[in-house]
Amino acid sequence: MTINNSLNLLGAIGTGLTPLEGTVVVNYADNTVTGSLNLQAAGLLSAQTYDNLTLTQSGSNYTISGTNGLTSVAVTYTGQAPTSSTSTVTLLSTGIAAASGTGSVTSSVVCFASGTLIRTPDGDVAIETLSPGDRVITASGVERSIKWMGHATIDCRRHAKPSQVKPIRISAGAFAPGLPSQDLWVSPGHSVCVPVLDEVLVPADLLVNGSTVQQINCQEITYWHLELDSHDIILANGLPAESYLDVDNRSFFLTGEGLLDPDRSASDLSNYCRPFTIDELIIKAIRARLRTRAQALGWRLTDFQLNEVLIIADGDVYHPTVHGQTLRYVLPASIKNATLVSPTNAAAFVTDSMDRRELGIAIRSVTIDDGIGACRTVSADDDVLSLGAYGAEGPADARFRWTSNRLPLPSSLWNDCKGHFFIRFDLGHSGLPRWNAPEAGEPTQGKDPQFHAAKLNRAA
């Protein structure tokens, strides 16, 4: 289950766009939770991580909660391992008024994209050509019969949480030569089998690194999965990955075929064929290996270029004058709408950080001056910067606020300026380095003729 709320918090701890993110595994048999929730808070509350989580049930309502010092977090949802349901998130701090917001809790989609080649006694065949009763070869070399198959076509544009369904592309050779043999497309929650000290199952979205493992924008995609008599590791484009395990999410598949035990019950962690992990130390170790492998494949990191940070105002593009950690733009005071547009990257893609926010530049202050009489400076803590940016962070004497890809600039900043004015951004950080593919343009999507590229219909 992945929790990914964008909250507009209200209360004494501050206001602004505040992501609450985390991946947790819920064991409904004994009401235990593993994983953590991470809060990048707005206003006066600093970032928090809640590791000691508990699960409580009241009728059909479930609440995951945790504490960290003076603060606590509670995520309430309806239904067991929901595919998508409304939830309420409440943050409480001793002696400080509560802040709250609403969002959703979404269970992970666990599937292969159409065209994935599954190892069978007759060779590698596209998953959509298989049927219950057909046999596959597991990673250990054993032949096993397919008990059930399901598939669903997802409209990513209309999904409540597109990031939970947009496919993850694992490039050919991302783990080692031939692993996978060609680009493998899976859903974000699908676990691949990775050797660390022993083999573990890791959700694909936790391995996204901005280079050899990427989440791809698409309008529509069809996902498939196959179930054996018990959970096992099969070979998908040569890469070990899990077969389907019913954790009470079978309703995701709009179409299914095969015989099911009418007395079946949902599985839990004890039914996994390999240990399932979202442990940060293990994930960091795997990502470090993926980065090293990406560089061996020709991927290179390049420094962030501040001159690529643009302002688009009333349809016109304005380029900055760059001096050290300062950007300055000259704009006509008559403009009505302006947006700061920045390249972004996630710290998790280029460092050992687990921070997967898409970060642009880190603004310490914004100064507007028309050289006549209108002059003002806005600090990182000012709520005028909250739309399109994350909560302010850093020490009291050096606060900054990371932008996302687009930061709207309200006209109230310059509405009393005359003629032209300059707007200056003083930065705390200039932006993260970015991966460049071995050749110009995006990395290849593999040469699989059976992969339904038309179905992906990639968005610009």
Protein Blocks (a to p, Z undefined) as FASTA:
>chain_A
ZZddddddedjkbgcdddddddddddfklopaedddddddehjbccdddfbdcdddehja
ccddddehjbccddddedehifbdcdddddddehiacdddddddddddddddehiacddf
kbpcdfklpcehiacddfkopacddfbdcdddddfklpmblmlmpccdddehkloghiaf
bdcdddfklccdddfkbccdddfklmggoimpccdddfbdcddddddfbdcdddeehiac
dddddehilmmpmbdcddddfkbccddfklpcbdcdfbfklmmmmmmmmmmmmmmnopac
ddddfklpccdeehiacddddehjaccddddfkbmbdcdddddddfklmmmbfbfbdcfb
dcfbdcddehlmpccdddfklmklmgopacdedjfklgccdddfbdcddfklmmmcghia
ddddddfbebjcddddfbgcjddebjafkbcfklnopaZZ
